Each structure stands twice: as structure tokens, then as C-alpha cells.
Amino acid sequence: MGQIVKFCALTGLRPSETIECARLLNNEVMAGHKLVNVKYYNPERQCLEHFRFPDIFLRQTKKAYISFVTADMLTSIHAHNGDMPSYNSIRLACRKRCGIMMDMRYCRKIFASYLHDKGISDVTIDMLQERTSKSVLAQHYITPDNTMRERVLDAVSSLRKELERNR
């Protein structure tokens, strides 16, 4: 369950989207540490392509299109016996076992704050967290530069190391 919480902080997805993302990843065929026959993770782009599953990720007001992740970030998201925990079961387990009131929504704040501290623009963070601006400038004229993926992945990798260090 802790790996799912960590994954939520690394992607900036909403808790329910993180659980669905983990379910989809567990439905992919694993061969060692490499994903094969993948329809969800694009290794060339190093991103999860949420747009391929519109029923789950593209809702009327909340739209998750992509999340930048590396292949090794995906290896820790495995269901035990094929059973993926729900958001509620994660919250209740944290409360019962550790006495921690767990609210996975804070993972989105960690993601956004960390990327902002690493110099990622507000527009990019909003895009990655499914908040599209209403302004004409943001919707039609601002285009991501070629280094966006690398900058985001560097920040996410740094966040991952920080989370691993503070276990």
C-alpha cells in the first residue's frame, strides 16, 4: 500500500486515479523488470498515456492526459495476489496499523510543491495535474518546450530519492 501512496506523490494524480492507474499497470504483462505488450506506458515518451482510457481518466471536469514516469518507477506497483487495494482500504490500514490519518490528496500537493521548487512552471504543473487554464493564452498559445519531459522526470526522480531516503 505504501508503494501506491508513493506513486501518487510521484505522479500527482488524484487518489482514485492512482488506484485505477495501478490496476491498469497490473493488467499489463510483466517479464522480469520490463513491461511488454504495453498499451498504457509509452517507453519512448516515458509517460503513462491516460488518454488511452477515456472512461477512467477523461471526465467532464477532471482530465488526466499523461504522467511522466520512468519504467523503474512502475516496477514497485504490483498487486499482491492480483488484489489492488482501494483508496479507503489504504486510509483505514494507515489509521489502524500506524495511527496515521491518511489523506492521499496531500500527495498532489507534495508533487506540485516539489516540482515548483525545482523550477517547473506553474502552467506545466497545472497541465500534469489536470488543471487546464481558462485563459486563451494557456489554452492556445503556450506550447511545452522540448526539455519539459526531461525537467519533469529529473524533478520526479529527485522526489523519489527524497521519499526513499525518508522512509
Number of C-alpha atoms within 10 A of each C-alpha: 19 12 14 23 20 19 24 26 27 27 21 26 25 20 23 17 17 21 21 16 23 21 18 15 22 19 14 15 12 15 9 8 11 13 19 12 11 14 14 19 25 16 13 6 12 17 19 24 18 21 15 14 15 12 9 15 22 16 10 6 8 13 19 24 19 22 23 22 24 18 17 11 15 19 16 15 21 19 16 10 6 10 10 18 15 15 19 13 12 18 16 16 15 17 13 11 8 10 10 12 12 17 14 21 16 16 21 19 14 16 23 23 14 18 23 15 11 16 11 17 14 13 16 20 19 13 18 22 23 21 15 17 12 8 9 9 10 13 11 8 9 11 11 10 7 8 9 14 17 12 15 22 20 15 21 24 16 16 20 17 11 11 13 10 8 7 6
